[in-house]
Amino acid sequence: MGEAAFEEAFRQRYGIVPKLDGMLLMIGVDVLGYWPEGAEKIIKQDLIVLGAWRLLEWRGYAVRRGTDAEGWPLYELTRPLPYQHPEKETDFLEQTARAYFTEIWRNLGSACPRDH
């Protein structure tokens, strides 16, 4: 999916322009499964970091090793990251987040609703 098509699909689904921090925040909330209580700025930062770890896991650079005492997932790097400079990290995470959402949408499109 091209960049313009992705941005339009994201806007249609979520009503906002796709920005890296926002995508990572959404992924972090999905991984954790809820919005935790606490200082909002710190929680947002922690959820963004959690989203980045989930993308690294999805691409095979990290594995989940359990949870901490508060129920937050713990990850560990399993191989060197594919970038060496901070500006490359942003590019990698943005491209990976876009691919992650695109795959989710593709899977949602082929999912069958459950019978109740």
ROLO-914024 format. One line per field, with one value per residue: residue in three letters; x, y, z of N, C-alpha, C in turn. Coordinates in nm, 4 decimals, always signed. Each point is the difference from the previous one (the first is absolute). Last residue first. Layout:
BEGIN
residu <- ala / ...;
n_X <- X / ...;
n_Y <- Y / ...;
n_Z <- Z / ...;
ca_X <- X / ...;
ca_Y <- Y / ...;
ca_Z <- Z / ...;
c_X <- X / ...;
c_Y <- Y / ...;
c_Z <- Z / ...;
//
This chain:
BEGIN
residu <- his / asp / arg / pro / cys / ala / ser / gly / leu / asn / arg / trp / ile / glu / thr / phe / tyr / ala / arg / ala / thr / gln / glu / leu / phe / asp / thr / glu / lys / glu / pro / his / gln / tyr / pro / leu / pro / arg / thr / leu / glu / tyr / leu / pro / trp / gly / glu / ala / asp / thr / gly / arg / arg / val / ala / tyr / gly / arg / trp / glu / leu / leu / arg / trp / ala / gly / leu / val / ile / leu / asp / gln / lys / ile / ile / lys / glu / ala / gly / glu / pro / trp / tyr / gly / leu / val / asp / val / gly / ile / met / leu / leu / met / gly / asp / leu / lys / pro / val / ile / gly / tyr / arg / gln / arg / phe / ala / glu / glu / phe / ala / ala / glu / gly / met;
n_X <- -2.3329 / +0.4225 / +0.4080 / +0.2904 / +0.4212 / +0.4568 / +0.3116 / +0.1149 / +0.2994 / +0.4616 / +0.2253 / +0.1179 / +0.3915 / +0.4103 / +0.1412 / +0.2002 / +0.4595 / +0.3055 / +0.1116 / +0.3160 / +0.4538 / +0.2220 / +0.1421 / +0.3843 / +0.4270 / +0.1650 / +0.1851 / +0.4371 / +0.3663 / +0.1880 / +0.3197 / +0.4188 / +0.1565 / -0.3102 / -0.2525 / +0.0520 / +0.1577 / -0.1526 / -0.2942 / -0.2532 / -0.4017 / -0.4532 / -0.4951 / -0.5208 / -0.3652 / -0.2256 / +0.1708 / +0.4162 / +0.2490 / +0.0576 / +0.1816 / +0.2968 / -0.0023 / +0.2926 / +0.2671 / +0.1239 / -0.3300 / -0.4270 / -0.3495 / +0.1562 / +0.0862 / -0.3707 / -0.1604 / +0.2191 / -0.1335 / -0.3778 / +0.0601 / +0.1401 / -0.3301 / -0.2420 / +0.1875 / -0.0563 / -0.4145 / -0.0700 / +0.1704 / -0.2497 / -0.3900 / -0.0289 / -0.2858 / -0.2840 / -0.1227 / -0.2364 / -0.0363 / +0.1660 / +0.4911 / +0.1411 / -0.2052 / +0.1434 / +0.3850 / -0.0403 / -0.1305 / +0.3319 / +0.2927 / -0.1456 / +0.0372 / +0.4229 / +0.1338 / -0.3577 / -0.4530 / -0.4981 / -0.5322 / -0.4299 / -0.0508 / -0.0619 / +0.0955 / +0.4405 / +0.3289 / +0.0299 / +0.2277 / +0.4705 / +0.2060 / +0.0517 / +0.3609 / +0.4277 / +0.0019 / -0.0313;
n_Y <- -1.6164 / +0.0389 / +0.2678 / +0.2284 / +0.0350 / +0.1898 / +0.2284 / +0.4665 / +0.1129 / -0.0515 / +0.3450 / +0.3708 / -0.0306 / +0.0772 / +0.4430 / +0.2210 / -0.0690 / +0.2280 / +0.4396 / +0.0566 / -0.0392 / +0.3710 / +0.3266 / -0.0904 / +0.0590 / +0.4407 / +0.1983 / -0.1167 / +0.2045 / +0.3919 / -0.0503 / -0.3305 / -0.4328 / -0.4612 / -0.4198 / -0.2987 / -0.4462 / -0.4196 / -0.1627 / +0.3182 / +0.0833 / +0.1427 / +0.0217 / +0.1974 / +0.1330 / -0.0144 / +0.0991 / -0.1884 / -0.1614 / -0.3442 / -0.3219 / -0.0865 / +0.1157 / +0.1589 / +0.2182 / +0.1169 / -0.1153 / +0.2264 / +0.0922 / +0.1770 / +0.4532 / +0.2784 / +0.0616 / +0.3166 / +0.4482 / +0.1346 / +0.1089 / +0.4341 / +0.3226 / +0.0220 / +0.2396 / +0.4693 / +0.1657 / +0.0305 / +0.3726 / +0.3982 / +0.0258 / -0.1674 / -0.3603 / -0.4972 / -0.3057 / -0.2577 / -0.4679 / -0.3953 / -0.0586 / +0.0414 / +0.3458 / +0.4405 / +0.1342 / +0.1279 / +0.4390 / +0.3309 / +0.0593 / +0.2669 / +0.4647 / +0.2053 / +0.0822 / +0.2010 / +0.0771 / +0.2383 / -0.0323 / -0.2378 / -0.5077 / -0.2728 / +0.2491 / +0.1670 / -0.3016 / -0.0948 / +0.3117 / -0.0122 / -0.3339 / +0.0745 / +0.2666 / -0.2078 / -0.4802 / -0.5450;
n_Z <- +1.7284 / -0.3908 / -0.2580 / -0.4154 / -0.3352 / -0.2860 / -0.3038 / +0.0207 / +0.3502 / -0.0752 / -0.2214 / +0.2586 / +0.2597 / -0.2121 / -0.0636 / +0.3639 / +0.0630 / -0.2810 / +0.1139 / +0.3410 / -0.1146 / -0.1866 / +0.3059 / +0.2620 / -0.2003 / -0.0418 / +0.3813 / +0.1169 / -0.2105 / +0.1738 / +0.3582 / -0.0924 / -0.1441 / -0.2012 / -0.0215 / +0.4751 / +0.2782 / +0.2828 / +0.3291 / +0.4233 / +0.3524 / +0.3569 / +0.3129 / +0.1806 / +0.3812 / +0.4436 / +0.4594 / +0.1526 / -0.4405 / -0.4306 / -0.4451 / -0.3697 / -0.5726 / -0.4360 / -0.4793 / -0.4455 / -0.3733 / -0.1537 / +0.3090 / +0.4123 / +0.0270 / +0.0566 / +0.4351 / +0.2727 / -0.0317 / +0.2445 / +0.4515 / +0.1022 / +0.0291 / +0.4004 / +0.3626 / -0.0009 / +0.1467 / +0.4612 / +0.2265 / -0.0117 / +0.2806 / +0.5085 / +0.2339 / -0.0940 / -0.4456 / -0.4268 / -0.3024 / -0.2187 / -0.1654 / -0.4477 / -0.2495 / +0.0688 / -0.2300 / -0.4527 / -0.0918 / +0.0329 / -0.3616 / -0.3565 / +0.0556 / -0.0639 / -0.4535 / -0.3333 / -0.3445 / -0.0003 / +0.1124 / +0.0569 / -0.0683 / -0.4134 / -0.4018 / -0.0483 / -0.1407 / -0.4593 / -0.2693 / -0.0013 / -0.2632 / -0.4572 / -0.1408 / -0.0247 / -0.2405 / -0.0190;
ca_X <- -0.0319 / -0.1427 / -0.0407 / -0.0624 / -0.1428 / -0.0572 / -0.0257 / -0.0819 / -0.1380 / -0.0536 / -0.0160 / -0.1174 / -0.1198 / -0.0257 / -0.0476 / -0.1415 / -0.0743 / -0.0157 / -0.0905 / -0.1348 / -0.0478 / -0.0279 / -0.1138 / -0.1234 / -0.0299 / -0.0423 / -0.1312 / -0.0961 / -0.0361 / -0.0909 / -0.1363 / -0.0166 / +0.1050 / +0.0421 / +0.0420 / -0.1003 / +0.0271 / +0.1026 / +0.0550 / +0.0517 / +0.1454 / +0.0578 / +0.1449 / +0.0885 / +0.0503 / -0.0668 / -0.1210 / -0.0919 / +0.0524 / -0.0579 / -0.0872 / +0.0568 / -0.0620 / -0.0977 / -0.0192 / +0.1170 / +0.0964 / +0.1022 / -0.0685 / -0.0349 / +0.1274 / +0.0429 / -0.0869 / +0.0447 / +0.1253 / -0.0326 / -0.0570 / +0.1138 / +0.0728 / -0.0764 / +0.0174 / +0.1375 / +0.0118 / -0.0714 / +0.0850 / +0.1185 / -0.0295 / +0.0310 / +0.1280 / -0.0098 / +0.0317 / +0.0696 / -0.0782 / -0.1400 / -0.0299 / +0.0812 / -0.0482 / -0.1274 / +0.0282 / +0.0529 / -0.1110 / -0.0898 / +0.0642 / -0.0097 / -0.1388 / -0.0314 / +0.0693 / +0.1305 / +0.0941 / +0.1152 / +0.1183 / -0.0341 / +0.0212 / -0.0229 / -0.1366 / -0.0935 / +0.0150 / -0.0631 / -0.1443 / -0.0471 / +0.0032 / -0.1104 / -0.1252 / -0.0093 / +0.0789 / -0.0852;
ca_Y <- +0.0043 / -0.0218 / -0.1193 / +0.0267 / -0.0288 / -0.0644 / -0.1421 / -0.0152 / +0.0329 / -0.1115 / -0.1116 / +0.0284 / -0.0129 / -0.1431 / -0.0551 / +0.0353 / -0.0664 / -0.1398 / +0.0009 / +0.0271 / -0.1219 / -0.0980 / +0.0490 / -0.0161 / -0.1420 / -0.0538 / +0.0574 / -0.0653 / -0.1257 / +0.0357 / +0.0311 / +0.1410 / +0.0427 / +0.1383 / +0.0232 / +0.0774 / +0.1428 / +0.0208 / -0.1308 / -0.0063 / -0.0097 / -0.0480 / +0.0211 / -0.0958 / +0.0487 / -0.0621 / +0.0778 / -0.0085 / +0.0513 / +0.1263 / -0.0056 / -0.0865 / +0.0331 / -0.0983 / -0.0105 / +0.0556 / -0.1026 / -0.0130 / -0.0382 / -0.1422 / -0.0734 / -0.0014 / -0.0940 / -0.1366 / -0.0219 / -0.0168 / -0.1350 / -0.0928 / +0.0176 / -0.0711 / -0.1440 / -0.0348 / +0.0088 / -0.1153 / -0.1172 / +0.0143 / -0.0232 / +0.1280 / +0.0597 / +0.1245 / -0.0025 / +0.1254 / +0.1013 / -0.0387 / -0.0006 / -0.1035 / -0.1316 / -0.0233 / -0.0230 / -0.1364 / -0.0921 / +0.0069 / -0.0776 / -0.1412 / -0.0440 / -0.0120 / -0.1117 / +0.0479 / -0.0927 / -0.0186 / +0.0831 / +0.1409 / +0.0541 / -0.0935 / -0.0517 / +0.1085 / +0.0258 / -0.1118 / +0.0113 / +0.1147 / -0.0349 / -0.0937 / +0.0772 / +0.0916 / +0.1223 / +0.1166;
ca_Z <- +0.1424 / +0.0247 / +0.0757 / +0.1306 / -0.0027 / +0.1188 / -0.0286 / -0.1193 / +0.0373 / +0.0786 / -0.0935 / -0.0822 / +0.0848 / +0.0198 / -0.1268 / -0.0144 / +0.1080 / -0.0424 / -0.1158 / +0.0506 / +0.0644 / -0.1047 / -0.0779 / +0.0776 / +0.0170 / -0.1297 / -0.0299 / +0.0893 / -0.0657 / -0.1093 / +0.0443 / +0.0339 / +0.0925 / -0.0186 / -0.1384 / -0.0728 / -0.0185 / -0.1015 / -0.0351 / -0.1372 / -0.0077 / -0.1251 / -0.0017 / -0.0677 / -0.1280 / -0.1133 / -0.0309 / +0.1132 / +0.1262 / +0.0412 / +0.1166 / +0.1033 / +0.1278 / +0.0477 / +0.1449 / +0.0677 / +0.0363 / -0.1038 / -0.1234 / +0.0122 / -0.0060 / -0.1404 / -0.0717 / +0.0304 / -0.0736 / -0.1422 / -0.0122 / +0.0067 / -0.1261 / -0.1026 / +0.0210 / -0.0364 / -0.1461 / -0.0556 / +0.0223 / -0.0844 / -0.1409 / -0.0633 / +0.0348 / +0.0769 / +0.1429 / +0.0273 / +0.0711 / +0.0115 / +0.1430 / +0.0651 / -0.0429 / +0.0695 / +0.1416 / +0.0098 / -0.0263 / +0.1146 / +0.1071 / -0.0368 / +0.0133 / +0.1428 / +0.0630 / +0.0467 / +0.0638 / -0.0888 / +0.0243 / +0.0046 / +0.1342 / +0.1106 / -0.0069 / +0.0316 / +0.1430 / +0.0719 / -0.0194 / +0.0771 / +0.1422 / +0.0248 / -0.0059 / +0.1146 / -0.0086 / +0.0000;
c_X <- -0.1172 / -0.0229 / -0.1518 / -0.0413 / -0.0594 / -0.1495 / -0.0594 / -0.0345 / -0.0941 / -0.1435 / -0.0618 / -0.0277 / -0.1258 / -0.1236 / -0.0302 / -0.0582 / -0.1501 / -0.0842 / -0.0253 / -0.1013 / -0.1407 / -0.0591 / -0.0387 / -0.1221 / -0.1328 / -0.0413 / -0.0537 / -0.1412 / -0.1009 / -0.0433 / -0.0966 / -0.1455 / -0.0193 / +0.1038 / +0.0443 / +0.0513 / -0.1086 / +0.0210 / +0.1074 / +0.0614 / +0.0398 / +0.1513 / +0.0555 / +0.1462 / +0.0933 / +0.0448 / -0.0754 / -0.1303 / -0.1085 / +0.0622 / -0.0596 / -0.0865 / +0.0460 / -0.0557 / -0.0981 / -0.0083 / +0.1260 / +0.1109 / +0.0983 / -0.0610 / -0.0236 / +0.1321 / +0.0391 / -0.0847 / +0.0531 / +0.1237 / -0.0373 / -0.0489 / +0.1194 / +0.0657 / -0.0741 / +0.0229 / +0.1399 / +0.0113 / -0.0646 / +0.0906 / +0.1237 / -0.0072 / +0.0167 / +0.1399 / -0.0180 / +0.0272 / +0.0835 / -0.0877 / -0.1452 / -0.0361 / +0.0765 / -0.0547 / -0.1258 / +0.0266 / +0.0450 / -0.1164 / -0.0866 / +0.0612 / -0.0172 / -0.1423 / -0.0370 / +0.0636 / +0.1348 / +0.0985 / +0.1070 / +0.1154 / -0.0290 / +0.0008 / -0.0318 / -0.1437 / -0.0978 / +0.0046 / -0.0739 / -0.1509 / -0.0566 / -0.0055 / -0.1202 / -0.1323 / -0.0261 / +0.0897;
c_Y <- -0.0870 / +0.0022 / -0.0074 / -0.1293 / +0.0327 / -0.0189 / -0.0736 / -0.1440 / -0.0189 / +0.0259 / -0.1191 / -0.1130 / +0.0226 / -0.0227 / -0.1486 / -0.0570 / +0.0289 / -0.0780 / -0.1428 / -0.0012 / +0.0188 / -0.1282 / -0.0989 / +0.0475 / -0.0195 / -0.1459 / -0.0542 / +0.0492 / -0.0774 / -0.1245 / +0.0355 / +0.0279 / +0.1429 / +0.0354 / +0.1433 / +0.0343 / +0.0687 / +0.1495 / +0.0090 / -0.1374 / -0.0045 / -0.0032 / -0.0638 / +0.0411 / -0.1043 / +0.0497 / -0.0551 / +0.0759 / -0.0079 / +0.0448 / +0.1357 / -0.0100 / -0.1021 / +0.0493 / -0.1121 / -0.0118 / +0.0501 / -0.0995 / -0.0214 / -0.0500 / -0.1501 / -0.0733 / -0.0072 / -0.1029 / -0.1408 / -0.0264 / -0.0291 / -0.1436 / -0.0945 / +0.0118 / -0.0811 / -0.1502 / -0.0403 / +0.0002 / -0.1249 / -0.1227 / +0.0078 / -0.0175 / +0.1335 / +0.0504 / +0.1371 / +0.0051 / +0.1265 / +0.0983 / -0.0404 / -0.0107 / -0.1121 / -0.1370 / -0.0280 / -0.0342 / -0.1456 / -0.0980 / -0.0017 / -0.0881 / -0.1473 / -0.0504 / -0.0154 / -0.1130 / +0.0651 / -0.0945 / -0.0308 / +0.0946 / +0.1495 / +0.0670 / -0.0897 / -0.0495 / +0.1085 / +0.0221 / -0.1112 / +0.0170 / +0.1145 / -0.0398 / -0.0899 / +0.0764 / +0.0919 / +0.1229;
c_Z <- +0.0316 / +0.1501 / +0.0086 / +0.0675 / +0.1369 / -0.0174 / +0.1195 / -0.0310 / -0.1177 / +0.0436 / +0.0727 / -0.0979 / -0.0832 / +0.0865 / +0.0140 / -0.1288 / -0.0127 / +0.1005 / -0.0496 / -0.1141 / +0.0543 / +0.0600 / -0.1100 / -0.0779 / +0.0734 / +0.0124 / -0.1311 / -0.0295 / +0.0847 / -0.0786 / -0.1133 / +0.0368 / +0.0497 / +0.1063 / -0.0283 / -0.1394 / -0.0827 / -0.0185 / -0.1071 / -0.0243 / -0.1471 / +0.0105 / -0.1271 / +0.0069 / -0.0619 / -0.1363 / -0.1205 / -0.0250 / +0.1077 / +0.1322 / +0.0292 / +0.1250 / +0.1033 / +0.1330 / +0.0301 / +0.1520 / +0.0679 / +0.0352 / -0.1143 / -0.1302 / +0.0124 / -0.0167 / -0.1473 / -0.0754 / +0.0251 / -0.0841 / -0.1449 / -0.0155 / -0.0045 / -0.1373 / -0.1057 / +0.0133 / -0.0451 / -0.1520 / -0.0596 / +0.0128 / -0.0901 / -0.1511 / -0.0679 / +0.0310 / +0.0658 / +0.1493 / +0.0136 / +0.0745 / +0.0253 / +0.1478 / +0.0687 / -0.0370 / +0.0803 / +0.1458 / +0.0140 / -0.0168 / +0.1248 / +0.1088 / -0.0345 / +0.0223 / +0.1469 / +0.0791 / +0.0292 / +0.0693 / -0.1039 / +0.0274 / +0.0127 / +0.1367 / +0.1192 / +0.0009 / +0.0441 / +0.1509 / +0.0746 / -0.0121 / +0.0835 / +0.1468 / +0.0299 / +0.0017 / +0.1181 / +0.0000;
//
